[in-house]
């Protein structure tokens, strides 16, 4: 039977998740150099169009309609055949279409997250091909494995709102893309600082706001689990932001606005898999560890000279991986009867499964992304020519400018 309150809650949550993609566009757009502002914003926005078509045509069906072996679904629900106003088994109290559109918004933002890694240096046409291939070969199978009744779900692995499905997948795909595409090029004396920190702040605000729908909405009901997820989300992001700022302040003798915003995003990514399964006190610990570990990941990336331009691997990949493992440590059945007891509640076996699943997903996403980009590069050079990169993608490829200076 359909519950109208749950339906309204999930639809509003879907709208909140939708606003995260424009939020991501501003967050990334403010971080890049001015000459590439429109290029990276378009990469986020176009995902809203391309991925919607994929999700309607085959994505939702392959992720959720069943299938043998637990590896991939079938084509029973292609073009939303049979997906209507009546509930399905994934959300028995809301219309199937509400579940579809909520999941669609997750599918949209996940590949858009990857773009921050190879910012400033990839052809838009190559990105479009990558967007399609990655969505079908990486994202859809992951959804089926974990949320669609696949082999990881049958094994007992949990991911409340996308620590593995969204953040680990995008983060380790981002790292693979950096290894294939290579480092950015800079003109002599060119500044590499964010061109508009105000846009980074705006993007952070929209992401944080939308994340309440991302995490609380994943309860798929307006109930106590949703409230728990909402509160845990806010606490972890706040603690991670403060932790990141404190570490940066001690190391550089100055507070950093951009660092604080990045810390909040890292905390949000880390709490995502845990939000509806862990007690409130654990969200403080998770936020603190997210700030520390993800900050260290940025330092490690810099030391290794991996040009992940906007720290996608450090914030999302490491944050999602860490959160998935911490879920295995802190989960309690008292919070969510549909979950498991974690390591500190006597669930050592569940903790082991979470660790194994986290690294399996990271490896799968890294390897398949690496192969997708290598194959694309065999047929066309995915990186723009040096002169185009130095001049900027906005004017050279799109013949548009974000700022017209008189």
Secondary structure, DSSP 8 states (H G I E B T S, - for coil): ---HHHHHHHHHHHHHHHHHHHHHHHHHHHHS-GGGHHHHHHHHHHHHHHHHHHIIIIIHHHHHS--STTT---STTGGGTT-SSS-BTTBTTS-HHHHHHHHHHHHHHHHHHHTTTSTTSB-HHHHHHHHHHHIIIIIHHHHHHHTSS-HHHHHT---SSSIIIIIIHHHHHHHHHHHHH------TT---S-S-HHHHHHHHHHHHHHHHHHHHGGGSSSSHHHHHHHHHHHHHHHHHHHHHHHHHHHHHSS--HHHHHHHHHHHHHHHHTTTTTB-HHHHHHHHHHHHHHHHHHHHHHHHHT---TT-HIIIIIHHHHHHHHHHHHHB-TTT-TTS---GGGT-HHHHHHHHHHHHHHHHHHHHHHHHHHHHHHHHS--B--HHHHHH-HIIIII---S----
